[in-house]
Amino acid sequence: MSGYVGILVSDPWLQNQFTQVELRSLKTHFMSMRRESGKLTLRDLASRMSRLKVVGENLTEEDRAACIQDLYQNLDEEVDFEFFLKVYLKLHAHASARTGSVAKNSSAFLKAATTTLLHTISESEKASYVAHINNYLGEDDFLKKYLPIDPSTNDLFEIAKDGVLLCKLINVAVAGTIDERAINTKRILNPWERNENHTLCLNSAKAIGCTVVNIGTQDFIEGRRHLVLGMISQIIKIQLLADLNLKKTPQLLELVDDSKDVEELMSLPPEKILLRWMNFLLKKAAYKKIVTNFSSDVKDAEAYAHLLNVLAPEYSNPSTLTVKDPLTRAKLVLEHADRMGCKRYLTAKDIVEGSPNLNLAFVAHIFQHRNGLSTQTKQISFLETLPDDTQISREERAFRFWMNSLGNSTYIDNVFEDLRNGWLLLETLDKVSPGIVNWKVANKPPIKLPFRKVENCNQVVKIGKQLKFSLVNIAGNDIVQGNKKLILAYLWQLMRYNILQLLKNLRFHSHGKEITDADILQWANTKVSNSGTQSRMKSFKDKSLSDGIFFLELLSAVQPRAVNWSLVTKGVTDDEKKMNATYIISIARKLGCSIFLLPEDLTEVNQKMILTLTASIMYWYLKQPVDQDKSSGTSDSETISNSTLDDSASESSIEENGNL
């Protein structure tokens, strides 16, 4: 039994937090602890977890006891293995925060909230986010009976418990991410429906770039304030920074001098672009300092005073730059912003205390409201000469969010730039296939010498070949040079390998046999056929899939209550196809599938994303308890183990990338 992840842990969220090797190791520790006294309670954990790496090494017994006491009320509650894993994850996060080993470049919005177990939250941040929610969701048909929220209370966390608020907020940040027809919006939801909403929220948050490692549906249902606030702050940040790219704001070209600089600008994360914009305008105002962060560099409010004077001189107050007291200056800055019509997001006290989250929100909103950049046609026409990389950018986005969902040490903003030293690729490989990386010869960032980066990337290519990736004419230096086509080819094969390994590891279904694309195709067709419908998928690039009907029937086959057929269109027109596609993605995420495709990937039948969607649904289904209704008489294990289809029968996109 100890070899099978699916049997060890039934909670899908927990399954996604650990590798098979980690689960086996932790199960051994757990059984050993429990044998000492016949049972294990929360009170026992502080002393008995001393043998665990990270949690035992970096926290004293007193630290562990204090954390557990802060988290749970009944210390005499008996602990089963899944409960033990949840406690372990909380303590691990706390230990990582202590040692500073958490992701240094990951989103600061979440990092502060999820890596500490002190559970302190910023009342200023809460008030700011509540104001944002009241402003953007106040007229929502479902939520308006609960809004406006009073920021002085904890009503925010109570309202968030049913999952509707967070789902709606994700759609405010990135319109159309969640098909609202998939959200359970009854006035009183049962526990199952609440859990579905939170599962939909978490999987959708990952799909827009949020970091949700070590956060589960139970945290939201229980209203854990620091985690709820951390998620809300990430979502709002994504919304406020949405325009900081050349596609949305081509006027940003004014910040650079030539085409080489354009490439660099396009690769920067939005926070860095925001800082560059701010410094560009401050230079016009003859401000001598360079702003490098949204905390200490803006605490005296001088940079803000100069920035707003450039953007809106008609509202300036001469005394803003002459007053000596930073708090007074901060108040004058906010009055200036009010006259411009900007939302505040922070108080004068937040400015002088250097609140990074709220200062970032404030500057981002100023940029949205008035960016002070010109609209020269020559800049816009220059953009039109750039190649149309729509497909490349869609794939880059999917692979980037997938890699970030694995919880690497550094948040990835751009795969073509951030993977060039090879380190994050090695980390990802180690998560997908634990133990495969030779860390003794790996070079840890920061890496100044180019040949050290090549060494890392050479190991990446070597491991890829070991995993039977098709890497004809790909060398480590291609990754160092940021070759987009080759990097995407590698990442696709890595993502595909990951999902096939997850399926293979469910050995009680696959009997340890290698799973092929053809097996996934056959499984999907068998499920749909056994449900009594005639739909069939000929391959993962079958153009008939564009109407979405096959996937709706597949979702209905694996979970009969998943699809509300009264909401499904015929999928004839482009609009109908898109409506079905958004519904399919949301239903799959609501079930528990971690997927990163867009509706366009379905309507245009992007075979890579079609394969990952089908495999994710299959993986979710096979993890469910075996007593599900299988009316067909042919079990899923038989479908896989008896498959005689050859790999060549599959429509894998590897064929496309094999001769790059």
N, C-alpha and C positions, 0 to 999 in steps of 0.2 A: 504493500500500500504506500509506503513512504516515497516511492519513485514517481508518483503521479500527482502533479499540481492540481488537476481537476478534482481529485479525491481529497487531497490535503485541505484545500480551502474552497468553500463554495461561494464566498463573496467575490463577485467579479472585480470590484475595485481593488481588493487585497491581492487578487491574482496578478493584477497589473503592476503592483508595487515591487514584486520580488521576482528574481529568476528562480528557476527550478532548483538550482544548487543552493541558493540562499534559503529557500523554503525547507529543503531537507535538513540543512544545518540547524536552522532555528527550531524545527520540529524535534530534533535530537536533544537540543538544550532544554526545550519545554518539557519533554518526557522525563528527562533527568531531574529537573526541578520538582516535578510533580511526584516522582517516586520517593523523594526524601521524606514526605509526610503523608503521602496518599492523596492529598488534594493541594491545590494552589489557590491562594486568595490574593487580592490586590495588595494587602499588607505585607505578604511574603516577598513580593517582587523586588522591592528596593534592595534587599540583601542578596537575593539569589541571582540577580542580573549582573552581578559583579564580574562574572566570567565572560560576558558578551563583549565583543570588540566595540569600540567607540562608546557605547553606553556604559560599559564597565570601566574603560580606561580613562575617560574624560569627565565622568561625573562621580562624585563621592556617593556613598550610601545615603548620606543626609540630603544631597542634591536630588537623588532619585526619589527619596521618600517625600520631599517637599513638592516635587512636580506631580507625583501621583496623587498626593493629598489635595493639591490645587485642582486637579482634573476631575476627581471622582469623590463622591460623598460617602458611599458605603465601602469602606476598606475591607470588610469581611466578605465581600462578594466573591464567589468562586470564579476563577478565570479559566475559560477554555482556550484552545489554541488561537482561534481568530481574535478573541479579545486580547490575548497576549501580544499578537502581532500589532494590533492597534496601539497598545501601550508602548511597545518597542519603537514604533515609528515616531510617536510623540517625543519620547526620550532621545531618540537618535537626532531629531531635529534640534532639540535643545542642546545636546552635546555639540552638534556641528556649529551652532551659533556661538557657543562658548569658545571653540577653538578657531573660529573664523574660517572653517573649511567649507562654508556654504558657497554657492555660486557667486563669485565676486561681481560679475557683470550682468547677472540676471536682473529681472525687473525689480527695482527697489521698492515699487509699490507693494509687491507681495512679500518680498524677502523679510521686511521688518515685521510683517504680521504673522508669518508662518514658521519662522525659525526660532521663535522664543515661546516659552510656555508660561511667561509671567502674566500673559493675558491682559496686559495694559493696552488700552486703545487711546488714541488721540481724540479728545472731545471736539477739537477744532476740525479735524478731518471728518469726523462723523457729521458735524453740523454742515460742513461744506458739501459732502456727498448727499446728505438729505435734501439740501437746497437744490442740488442738481436734479435729483430724482423728482422732487416736487415740480420743478420747472418743466422737465421733459416728459414726465408720465402723468402729470396732473389731470390731463383730459382723457386718459386711456379709459375705454368703456368699462373694463373690469376693475381696474385699480382705483378709479376716482372715488369709490366709496370708502377707500382706506386712506386717501391722500387729501390734504397735505399731511405729512408726518411731522410731528413735533420733535425738533432736534434735541430738546432737553430731556426727552424720555428714551427708553430702549425699544420704542414701538417699531423702529426699523428692523430689528432682529426678529421680532415676532411676526411681522408681515412677510419677512423673507422665508419663514419656515415652510411655506407651501410651495416654494420654488417659482411661482408665477412672476414675482417682481424681478428676480435675477434674469429669467428668460427674456422678459420684455426689455430689460436694460441692455442685454446683449444685442437685441435688434435695434435699439437706439444707437449703439456704438457702430455696428456694421449691419446696415439694413438688409433684411432678407435672410439672415443667417439661420434663424429658426422659423419654420412654418408655424404660424400661431394656431393653425388648426390642430397641431400635434400637442399643444399645451393643455393639460387638464385644468379647467377653470371653473369647476363647480364651487359653490360657496363653501361647502365643507368637503374636503377631500379625505378619502381613507388612506391609511399608511402606504398602500401599494401605489396609489395615484401620486401621492407626495413624493415617494421615492423615484417614480418615473420622471417627474418634473426635474428633480435634482440631478438625475442621471443625464437627462437631456441638456440641462444647464452646463454640467461639467464637461461633457463631450463637445458641446458647442463652444464653450469657453476655450478649450484646447484648440479648436479649429479656427479661432480668430487670433490666436497667439498668446493667450494667458498661460501662466505657469501654474499648474494645479497638482504638482507632485505632493503626495502625502495629505491630500484633502479628499474626504469622502462624503457621500450623501448624508451620512449620519451627523456629520459636523454641522450641516445646514439645518437638518431637522431638529437638532438640539439647540440651534441658535448660538453656536460658539462665536462670540462677538468678533474676536480678532481675525478669525478665518473669513467670516461673512464680509467684514469691512475690507479685508485684504483683497477678496475677489471683486468687490464693488469698485475699489480704487483702481484695480487693473483694467476693468472694463471701461471706466470713465477715461482713464489715461489713453486707451486705444481710440476712443471717440475723439478726444481733444487733439490727438496727434495725427488724425486721419488725413489731413490736408498737407502734411509736410512731406510731399514727394512731387516730382516734376510732372507726373500725370495729372494730379489734382491742381497743382499750383505751378504752371510753367514759368511764372515770373521769378521763381527761385533761381533761374539761370543768371539773374543779375548778380548773384553772389560769386560767380566764377568768371575767369578770364578766357579760358580756351576749352577745347573739346576734351583735353586730358583731364582737366579739373571737373568737367561734367561727369565723367566716369566715376571719379572719386566721390562727388556729391551724391550720385545715384546709389552708391554703395553704403552711404552713412545711415546709421539708425536715426529715427526721427528726432530723438532728443538732441543728437549732435547737430542735426540740421537747424534745429531751433536755436541752439547756442550760436551757431555760425550766423544765422539771420540777426540775432540780437547784437552780436559784436559788429556786424556790417553796419547796422544803423547807429550804434554807439560811436563808431569811428567817424561817421558824418557829424555827430554832435561834439567831436573833439574830446570824447571821454578817453582818458589815458590808459585805464586798466583793461585787461582782457577778462571777460566773465567765463569761467571754466566749469561752473556748477550752479545749481539752483538752491544753494544753501549759504555757505559762508561768504561767497562773492556778492550776494545781493542783500546781506543782512543790514547794511547801512542805508539801503534804499536809494543810494545815489545813482546807481545804474538805471533803476526804474525811472527816476526823475528825468534823466537825460533821454531815455528811450521814449517816454510819453511826450516829451517836448518836441522830439523829431516827428513823431507820428501825428500829434494833435496840438500844434503850437497855439491854436486858437483857445485852448482851454488851460494853458499853462498858468501857474501861479509863481511869480518871481521869488517869493519867500521859500519855495520848496528847496532850492539849492543853497539858500543862505542860512537856514536854521541849523543849529549845531546838534540838536537831539535827534538821534535816528528814529525814535518812536514817533516824534512829531512829524518828521519828514515822511515816514511811512504812511501816516494818516493823510497827509497832503497828497501823496501819490495815489492813494485809493480814492480820494475825492476827485482827482484828475481823471482816473479811470471811470468813475461813475458818470462824469460829465460826457465822456466819450461813448457811454452806453455799454461799457464792458461789465460783465458779471464779475463779482469779486473773487470768489473761491477761497478767500483768506482774509484775516484781520491784520491790522498793523502789527499786533503782537506776533503773529505767525511769521511776518516778514523779518522782524528783528531777531526772532528765535531761529530763523533759518530752516523752516519746515520744507524739506525738499519736495515732497509730494504736492503740497499746496502751492508753492512757488512755481513749480513746473506747470500745474494746472492754470495758474494765473497768466503766465507768459504765453502758454498755448492758446488760451482764449483771446488774448490780445492779438496774437497772430491771426486767428480766425476772423476777428472783428475788423482789423485794419493792419495790413502787413507792410504798407509803405513802399511796396515795390512797383516798378514801372511795368507797363504792358507793351513794351516795344515789339513790333511785329517781327523784327529780324530775329529776336530770341525765339519767338513762337515758331517761325519758319524753320529755324535750326532744329528744333525738336522734331519737326515733321520729316527731316532727313534721316533721323535715327531709324534703324531697322525695327520692324514691328515684332517684338518678342513676346506677344501675348501668351503663346503656348509655353514658352520657356519660363515666363514669370509665374504662370499658374502652377507649373510643376515645381519650380523653386519654392513657391509658397507652401505647397503640400508637403514637400520633403522637409522644409525648415520647421514647420509646425510639428510634424511627426518626430523629428529629432529632439525638439524642445520638450515634447511630452515625455521623453524618456528620462528627463532629469539629469542632463549632463552638467558638468561643473560651471559652464559658461553659457549664457543665453545667446542664441544665434540670431543675428539680425539679418544676415545676408549669407547664403551658403557659398556664393562664389568668392567672397572675401574672407569670411570667418573660418573656413575650412582649410585655407591655404597652407597652414603650418602642420596640418595632419593630426594634431592632437585630439580635436573633437571627433574626428573620424575614428581614431583609435578607441576613444571612450565609447562611441556608439557601437563599434564592433564588439567591444568587451561586454556591453550590455546585451547585445543580440546573441553572442556566442561566448559566454563567460570562460575566461582562461585562455582565449585564443591569442591575445596580445602578449608579446614579449616586452614587458614594461622596462626590463633592464636596459634595453637598447633604445628606448623611446626618449625623446627630448621634450622636457616640459616647458611650456611658455613661462615668461617671455623668451622668444628665440630670436637672437640678433643675427646669427650667422646663417646665410641662405642654405648652405649645404646640410645644416641640421634639420631644416624643414624638409628638404628632399629625403633625408634619411627616414623621417616619420612617414612621409607619403609613399616611399618605396615599400615600407612595411605594410601600409594600407593596401597597396596593389598586390603584394605577395599574399596577404591574407585573403584578398578577394579571389585570387586564383586558387587558393587552398579550398575556398568555399564553392569552387566551380563557377564563378562569375565569368562571363564572356568579356575578356579585357584585351582583345586584340589591339595592338599598337597603343596601349595606354601605359604610360610610365609615371613614376612619382612626380616628376617635374611638371607634367601636364596639370596636376592638381595645384602645385605651387604657383604655376603661372595663371591659375584661375580659368582654365579652359572650360567654358560653360557646358558645352555639349558632352564632354567626357565626364565632368563631375555629375551631371544629371544622369548619365548612363550608369555610373557607379551607384549613385544613391537609389535609383530605381531598383537595381538588383539587390541592394542591401535591404530595402524596405520589403521587397517580395520575399527574400530569404527569411526575414523575420516572421512574416505571417505564416509561411510554410512550416517553419520550425515550431511555431506555437501550435499549429494543427498536428504536427507530428508528435509533439510532446503529450498530446491527449491520447496516450497509447492504448487506453481501453477502447478507443475507436479505431485507431490506425494500426494497432499491433506493432508499433515501432517502424512501420514501413514509411519510406520517403513519400511525402505527399506531392503530387504534381498538379500543374494547372488543369490538366485533363480530369483529375479526380474531383477538383472543385467544380468544374463545369458539369460533370456527371451528377455530383451530389445535388447541385441546384436544380437541374432538370428533373431528377428523381423526386425531389421534395415537391416541386410544382405539379408534376404528373400525378403523384400519389394523392394530391389534394383534390384531384378531379377536374383540373382545367387543362386546356389544350396548348397553352403557351409553351414555347421552347426557345432556348438560347443556343444558336448554332455554334457560336464562338464568342469570345469577349469583344469582338469588333462587329458583331451582328447589328446592322443598322436598324433592324426592327426594334431594338431595345430602346430607341430614342423616345418612344411614347411612355415608357416607365411601367407599362402594365405588367411585364414579366416580374419586375422586382417587387411590385406591390403584391402580386400573387405569391412570391417567395416569402415575403415578410408575413403575409397572412398564413402561409403554410407552417412557418416555424412558431408563430404566436397568433392564434386565431383572433384574439381581441385587439391586435395591434392596429389594423387598418379599418378606418371608418369609410366604407365604400361609397357612402352618400357624398363624400367630399372629393372623390376621384373623378377626373375628367376623362374624356375619350382619348386624349393625347393626339389629336389630329393636327391642330394648329400649333404654331410655335409657342404661343402663350399657354395653351393647354399642356404641352409637353413640359414647359418650365414649371408650371404649377405642380404637376405630378412629381417632377424631379426634386423640388424643394420639400415636398411632403415625404418622399422616400428617404431623403437624407435625415430629416428630423425624426421620422419613425425609427430608423435604424439607430440613431444616437439615443433615442429615448429607451430603446431596448437595452442598450449598453455597448453598442459598437463604437469603437474609437476610430473615426474615419475623417479624412481631410480633403475630400473632393468638393467641388462646386457643382451647382445645378448644370452648368454648361458642360461639365465632364460627362454627365449622363445624356443630355440632349444631343451632344456631338459624338457620343459613344467613344470616349477616350479609353482605349482598351486597357491601359495600365490602371486607371482609376476604377474601371468596371471590375477588373480582377480583384483589386483590394476590397471593394465593396462586397463582392460575392464571398470572398474568403473571410471577411470580418463577420458577416452574417452567419456563415458556417461555423466559425470559431465560437461565436456567442451561443449558437444553438447546441453545439456538442458539449459545451460546459454545463448545460442545464441538467438537473436531476434526470436520471435514466427513466423514471416512471412516466415521462411525457407520453402522450397518446401517439403511438406510431401505428396508424391504421394500415400501413402498407404491408406488413408481413415481411418486408426486407428491412433489416436494421441498417443504421448508418454505418456501423462498423463493417457490415458485409459489403455495403456500397463501396467503401474505400478499399478494404483488403482484397476483394475479389476483382477490383478493377484491372482490366488487362489493357487499358488504353496506354499508348506509348506517349512519352513526353512530346514527341513530334506532332502528336495530334492536337496539342495545346496551341492556343493562339498567343503565346507569350510575346511581349514586346521586346524580349531579349533579342529576338531575331533582328529587330530593327537596329539594335545597338551593337550587334556582334562584330561588325566590321568597321567600327569608327576609326 
